[in-house]
Amino acid sequence: SLSGGSAPRNQISPKLSELKTGIHLLIRANEDGAEIFPDSSALQLAPYGNYYQSLGTDESLRRTYELLACFKKDMHKVETYLTVAKCRLSPEANCTL
Protein backbone atom coordinates (compact mmCIF):
# COMPACT_ATOMS: atom_id res chain seq x y z
CA SER A 1 0.00 0.00 0.00
CA LEU A 2 1.22 3.46 -0.84
CA SER A 3 -0.63 5.18 1.97
CA GLY A 4 1.30 5.89 5.10
CA GLY A 5 3.38 8.38 6.98
CA SER A 6 6.81 9.74 6.27
CA ALA A 7 8.63 6.58 7.40
CA PRO A 8 8.19 4.68 4.09
CA ARG A 9 9.14 7.80 2.12
CA ASN A 10 12.34 8.25 4.13
CA GLN A 11 13.35 4.62 3.55
CA ILE A 12 13.22 4.67 -0.27
CA SER A 13 16.47 6.56 -0.95
CA PRO A 14 18.65 4.63 1.52
CA LYS A 15 17.35 1.30 0.18
CA LEU A 16 18.09 2.34 -3.42
CA SER A 17 21.57 3.42 -2.34
CA GLU A 18 22.18 0.07 -0.61
CA LEU A 19 20.93 -1.79 -3.68
CA LYS A 20 23.17 0.25 -5.98
CA THR A 21 26.17 -0.46 -3.75
CA GLY A 22 25.39 -4.18 -3.80
CA ILE A 23 25.06 -4.23 -7.58
CA HIS A 24 28.37 -2.43 -8.01
CA LEU A 25 29.99 -4.92 -5.64
CA LEU A 26 28.64 -7.87 -7.64
CA ILE A 27 29.73 -6.37 -10.96
CA ARG A 28 33.21 -5.59 -9.63
CA ALA A 29 33.58 -9.10 -8.20
CA ASN A 30 32.42 -10.60 -11.50
CA GLU A 31 34.95 -8.52 -13.45
CA ASP A 32 37.74 -9.57 -11.10
CA GLY A 33 36.74 -13.23 -11.35
CA ALA A 34 36.28 -13.40 -7.58
CA GLU A 35 34.05 -16.02 -6.05
CA ILE A 36 31.21 -14.15 -4.41
CA PHE A 37 29.59 -17.06 -2.61
CA PRO A 38 31.40 -19.89 -0.80
CA ASP A 39 30.84 -23.46 -2.02
CA SER A 40 28.61 -24.16 0.97
CA SER A 41 25.99 -21.73 -0.37
CA ALA A 42 25.41 -23.65 -3.63
CA LEU A 43 22.23 -25.21 -2.26
CA GLN A 44 20.85 -21.79 -1.37
CA LEU A 45 21.24 -20.64 -4.98
CA ALA A 46 19.08 -23.36 -6.52
CA PRO A 47 18.00 -23.72 -9.30
CA TYR A 48 21.03 -21.73 -10.56
CA GLY A 49 23.55 -23.26 -8.16
CA ASN A 50 25.28 -25.43 -10.78
CA TYR A 51 24.26 -23.37 -13.80
CA TYR A 52 27.69 -21.97 -14.69
CA GLN A 53 29.67 -25.15 -14.05
CA SER A 54 28.38 -26.76 -17.26
CA LEU A 55 29.17 -23.71 -19.43
CA GLY A 56 32.46 -22.73 -21.02
CA THR A 57 34.20 -19.53 -19.94
CA ASP A 58 32.94 -17.41 -22.86
CA GLU A 59 29.43 -18.80 -22.56
CA SER A 60 29.46 -18.19 -18.82
CA LEU A 61 30.47 -14.55 -19.33
CA ARG A 62 27.79 -14.08 -21.96
CA ARG A 63 25.12 -15.55 -19.68
CA THR A 64 26.29 -13.37 -16.81
CA TYR A 65 26.05 -10.30 -19.03
CA GLU A 66 22.54 -11.33 -20.12
CA LEU A 67 21.45 -11.78 -16.50
CA LEU A 68 22.87 -8.38 -15.54
CA ALA A 69 21.15 -6.78 -18.54
CA CYS A 70 17.81 -8.27 -17.43
CA PHE A 71 18.48 -7.13 -13.88
CA LYS A 72 19.19 -3.61 -15.16
CA LYS A 73 15.82 -3.55 -16.94
CA ASP A 74 14.09 -4.79 -13.81
CA MET A 75 15.84 -2.15 -11.70
CA HIS A 76 14.63 0.54 -14.10
CA LYS A 77 11.08 -0.70 -13.51
CA VAL A 78 11.65 -0.60 -9.74
CA GLU A 79 13.05 2.94 -9.92
CA THR A 80 10.05 4.04 -12.00
CA TYR A 81 7.66 2.47 -9.49
CA LEU A 82 9.44 4.13 -6.56
CA THR A 83 9.36 7.50 -8.34
CA VAL A 84 5.61 7.18 -8.91
CA ALA A 85 5.10 6.06 -5.30
CA LYS A 86 7.13 9.03 -4.03
CA CYS A 87 5.08 11.42 -6.16
CA ARG A 88 1.82 9.96 -4.90
CA LEU A 89 2.94 10.17 -1.27
CA SER A 90 4.31 13.69 -1.48
CA PRO A 91 2.15 16.32 -3.18
CA GLU A 92 4.94 18.88 -2.78
CA ALA A 93 7.37 16.71 -4.78
CA ASN A 94 6.32 18.61 -7.97
CA CYS A 95 6.38 15.49 -10.13
CA THR A 96 5.54 15.64 -13.80
CA LEU A 97 5.04 12.12 -15.09
C-alpha positions, 0 to 999 in steps of 0.5 A: 500500500502506498498510503502511510506516513513519512517513514516509508518515504524516508526509507526509499532513498537509503534502500536504493543506495544500498541496492546500488552499492550491492550491484556495483559490488557484484559487478566488480567481483564478477569482473575480477573473477572473484568467487562471491559465494562460498561453495557451501551456499550452492544449495541456497542458490538453486536452481542456478547453483550449478548453472555456470559449471556446465558452461564454457568460460565465454558462454558463462560470461555471456550468460552473466552479461545477459542476467545483468542486462535483465536485472538492469531492466528490472531495476529501471522498472523498480526505480520508476515504481518508486518514483511514482510512489514518491510522487503519490505520497508527497504532493509537494514533490512537484512530479511531472510524469 
